[in-house]
């Protein structure tokens, strides 16, 4: 039996994700240096099921994410059933699984959801087994009974279960008498803080125009908990005046807890608990661990007058030992003398408004003694966050429970590096920069806000300081942000928030992203040779290095019998280049011996061919082009120089763009950063695009400088739904933007030179 109140634990259905050690076809000879493998299979243990559920879903698929120690997702799969094995570099990874089933619209009472996580260490040359248990991630609820007295006095009534009071989503569970009679069970997604809300609504038979309401928050809900609710009439009050008392009953396997509440027309507002300093009650009430000068005071207001006031907590490890009882009753069954007796017992810990609180519309509670002066064995309350509930029960029988957080901390909350977020469309942490943020905890905005940062493990004299601009301070959220620049790729850094006359906050660590350059972006290298089944082909790759770039040149040279026999992408120098060597791309039509094509000058990351015969259809011709090369970096943009002299579109081999005939051709330069998945070497038909940027241009102006070349730059915009590193890059420049469809203007010419990737946010083009 769990010790948390109100809850009974469900034993969840267990699904085992087995990362098998050896499967047929996985041999060490396929592994690279420092690599190992993990292989996937799912098993279901049907002997363990959700209590009270007679059926087990066998159709559950799981999304899989494999995350390295830097927090990067190195592999993602939409469905585990498509996965057999994966090759990974030696290291420690976390495998996350979450069921991918969409709750259907018809499922008004939700469905159980499953998930799990497990750490695995991959060793070079080995396969590593690991078993991961996927457990229930949401909470099961059921209304077992509305007592007969409720049926007799209310023509309409229901118990609504929601994640939060203001939640408006469709997975709101409404239990009426019909659902209770049918034994309806539901599933609710509790909040991250482990709470959900109950709302009892009823129409009084004597006053059918008045809807009565009661709201109660259930705290500390955990995945797999099972709540069974019943609503009972308590023989107190008179139903005719809407003042009937009820008891909300929460059952567990061994006990039943009952909580009285009153339902009455809300002629007066609910009681309110607020901070004395005017800050949102949802923000922690903080005292500085060094100065211990926090004012930890809350105000209570009840238009109907306070009938009972309670202070409750379940922190037996700290607060109870420091002298704060698990429950303090003010008012209610206590008379004024009892209240005063408690004052003496709690002196130095908690203080509250003078005299009895019973009947008062306003009072206050002050926890400053507990936070600033109370000691245990000579030690003050340690750094940490402590939750306390304040319950206000008024004379309209309305109960409000407000959870407050008491915090012993520095002047700042721990900073956060925006590793898994985007900032203005780019990753929050890159190879050479990082956006970091933090909050101050006091009521006044500090001056001199900024951050100190250094490579982790370097000395105290290695701290570098950067100040925060006024535009990066959010007064309402008490947060501030800063850009750290000039960082070293793949390096562990630590940083901490600072302010004038304040103790620096705690240090937080992050790792910079991968830096991966691209070869021969100035196009100075290149060679002629036999490539991809053709001879005398120009390749824009540096001789002796791995081939990264491809062109359509092998096809152009191979089709000599068709009258082409040309390289359509060539090096140029002298007055035709901006500096040294540039690339020139142009288009040639081909129509001979049953072959129709447009050979367009193009350079792209990937491979071509090899050519083994003259292709006669456009689909055969497309089959020679294989876009994409392995790549892990996340550059922010591309800049360079180009000159474009277009012709009007006069060729459309497949007849897809007849409406464009006669219009000016355009050139296109683009970068697409994509996730294909582990072990995938051919570009999928629908790859996950992590980031994309492009230049689409008509004719460039006729300028005398730089041999007619003009500068360009574009940023790569990243997808907020896929803040991960890519595994492939498709980068392309072509003289006809519809060249993939063999459409363009014969003779359109594009010159490119001196490309450069952008890695610093402040070097990005403005306004994009």
Secondary structure by P-SEA (a helix, b strand, c coil): ccccccbbbbbcccccccccccccccccccccccccbbbbbbbbcccccccccccccccbbbbbbbbccccccccccccccccccccccbbbbbbbbbbccccccccccbbbbbcbbbbbbbcccbbbbbbbbbcccbbbbbbccccaaaaacccbbbbbbccccccccccbbbbcaaaaaacccccccccccccbbbbbbbbbccccccccbbbbbbcccccbbbbbbbbbbcccccccccbbbbbbccccccbbbbbbbbbcccccccbbbbbccccccccccccccccccccbbbbbbbcccccbbbbbbccccccccccccccccccccccaaaaaaaaaaaccccccccccccccccccccccccccccccccccccbbbbbbbbbbbccccbbbbbbbbbbbccccccccccccccccccccccccbbbbbcccccccccccccccccccccccccbbbbbbccccccccccbbbbbbccccccbbbbbbbbcccccccbbbbbbbcbbbbbcccccccccccccccccccccccccccccccccaaaaaaaacccccccccbbbbccccccccbbbbbbbbbbbcccbbbbbcccccccccccccccccccccccccbbbbcccccccccccccbbbbbcccccccccccccccccbbbbbbbbbbbbccccccccccccccccbbbbbbcccccccccccbbbbbbbbbbbccccccccbbbbbcccccccccccccccbbbbbcbbbbbcccccccccc
